[in-house]
Each structure stands twice: as C-alpha cells, then as structure tokens.
Amino acid sequence: MRTKSERVPSAEDGLAGYVRSVAALIGVPPEGTTCEISDSANAYLAVARRCRRHPDDDVMLLWNERDGWHAALETLPGEQPAVLAYLGGPLVPAPDAVAEFAESVIAGRPVGQRNSPDLRPTGTSDHLASVLAVYAPDPALQ
C-alpha cells in the first residue's frame, strides 16, 4: 500500500523511460530525444547516422500511439515526415526490436511495412499507461 508521500509513476514517466531505453540501444543521446503525452502520446529520436538509401538526409525515429514506431527522413518544420517504413507489430515493442528495425532502415535493408499499421485509436490512455509502466523508474530509487 502506498502512502500519500509515495509518487506513483505516470504514463509520461513510462514513455520517457521507454524512449531512453530505445535511444540508448541506437546511440541517440538524451538531448536527441523528446516525448510527451497530451492529446496523444508521441516520441522523437534524432538518429545521428544517415540511411544508405538517402545519404543526404537526416533520419528520425518517430513513435505515436496510432502508428507505433516508424523511420522517416527529416523535413522542414510544418511538413509531414517522409516515412521510410513502419515497424508494425505491438504498440510498444521491446527496445531491442526497435533498435533492430532502426539498424535495418539505416543499412537500407527492406524492413517493416509501407503503410501505417493503425495500431489503436488515440485517446485510450489506460492501456498505454499499463504497458509503459514497466519502463517507469522506480520511485523508491529517486
């Protein structure tokens, strides 16, 4: 039983921990990541390496609660990202599966799927919070 002073990890805590786990596996420093949960949950990772098929463009990994993980080419602010591939599969795959996906995209290997998998409708945060909870830091250690 938690006391009033014990902090319960939020979905935001879980998403931040999840994104840090993925970023660490693909070599993205913390300052190259962002994530938030507002009307929907989103994450961004700036990949430091270039894609073999698009050597002049920066690559980013994006995650949202509808499409899951997808790799895209950086575009100008306000433009839609040029999606290279969607990972598909579960909404919150293991970080090592995301890292393998990223490595395949960077190497120019065919991977994932071309169309959005539409994994779930936005706005149903209870399920998302429970899935992300395993990535939240233990409040007792903070």
C-alpha positions in Angstrom: 0.0 0.0 0.0 1.4 3.4 -1.0 1.5 6.3 1.4 0.5 9.8 0.3 4.1 10.8 0.0 5.0 7.9 -2.4 4.9 9.0 -6.0 3.1 6.7 -8.5 4.8 6.6 -11.9 2.8 8.2 -14.6 2.3 7.3 -18.3 4.7 10.1 -19.0 7.3 8.5 -16.8 6.9 5.2 -18.5 7.1 6.8 -22.0 10.2 8.7 -21.1 11.9 5.5 -19.7 10.9 3.6 -22.8 12.3 6.2 -25.1 15.5 6.4 -23.1 15.9 2.6 -23.4 15.4 2.7 -27.2 17.7 5.7 -27.6 20.5 4.0 -25.6 20.4 1.0 -27.9 20.7 3.0 -31.1 23.2 5.6 -29.8 20.9 8.6 -29.5 21.9 10.9 -26.6 19.2 12.2 -24.3 19.3 15.6 -25.9 18.4 13.9 -29.2 15.0 12.7 -27.9 11.7 14.2 -27.0 8.4 12.6 -25.8 5.1 13.8 -24.5 1.6 12.8 -23.7 -1.0 15.4 -24.3 -4.0 14.7 -26.6 -1.9 11.8 -27.9 1.4 10.2 -27.0 4.4 10.9 -29.2 8.2 10.4 -29.2 11.0 11.6 -31.5 14.6 10.4 -31.7 17.2 12.2 -33.9 19.3 9.4 -35.4 22.9 10.5 -35.8 23.6 8.2 -38.8 22.4 8.5 -42.4 20.4 6.0 -44.2 22.3 4.2 -47.0 19.4 4.8 -49.4 19.2 8.6 -48.5 22.7 9.6 -47.7 22.0 13.4 -47.9 19.1 13.3 -45.5 18.8 13.2 -41.7 16.9 10.2 -40.3 14.5 10.3 -37.4 12.6 7.6 -35.5 9.1 8.6 -34.5 6.6 6.8 -32.3 2.9 7.6 -31.6 0.1 5.7 -30.2 -1.6 5.1 -33.6 1.3 4.2 -35.9 3.8 2.8 -33.4 7.5 3.2 -34.4 8.4 4.5 -37.9 11.5 5.7 -39.5 11.4 8.9 -41.6 13.5 11.5 -43.3 13.8 14.9 -41.5 11.7 17.5 -43.3 11.2 21.2 -42.8 9.1 22.4 -39.8 5.4 22.1 -40.6 5.9 19.5 -43.4 4.8 15.9 -43.0 7.7 13.5 -42.4 8.8 11.4 -45.4 8.2 7.9 -43.9 10.6 5.2 -44.9 8.9 2.3 -43.1 6.6 1.4 -40.2 7.8 -1.2 -37.7 4.2 -2.6 -37.2 3.6 -5.3 -34.5 2.8 -4.4 -31.0 2.2 -0.8 -29.9 5.2 -0.9 -27.5 7.7 -3.5 -28.8 10.8 -4.4 -26.9 13.5 -1.7 -27.2 15.8 -4.2 -28.9 13.2 -4.9 -31.6 13.1 -1.1 -32.3 16.9 -1.0 -32.4 16.9 -3.8 -35.0 14.3 -2.0 -37.1 16.4 1.2 -37.0 19.6 -0.6 -37.9 17.8 -2.3 -40.9 16.4 1.1 -42.1 19.9 2.7 -41.8 21.5 -0.2 -43.7 19.0 0.2 -46.5 17.5 -3.3 -45.9 13.8 -3.8 -46.6 12.0 -3.9 -43.2 8.7 -3.3 -41.7 5.7 -2.1 -43.7 5.0 0.8 -46.0 1.6 1.8 -44.7 0.6 2.8 -41.2 -0.5 -0.2 -39.1 -3.1 1.9 -37.3 -2.4 0.0 -34.1 -5.0 1.6 -31.9 -7.3 4.7 -31.7 -5.9 7.7 -29.9 -7.2 8.7 -26.6 -7.4 5.4 -24.8 -4.6 6.0 -22.3 -5.3 3.4 -19.6 -4.0 0.6 -21.7 -1.0 2.6 -22.8 -0.2 3.6 -19.3 -0.2 0.0 -18.1 2.1 -1.1 -21.0 4.5 1.7 -20.4 4.6 1.2 -16.6 7.4 -1.3 -16.8 9.7 1.4 -18.2 9.0 4.0 -15.5 11.7 4.5 -13.0 11.1 3.0 -9.5 10.0 6.0 -7.4 11.7 4.4 -4.3 15.1 4.8 -6.1 14.6 8.5 -6.9 
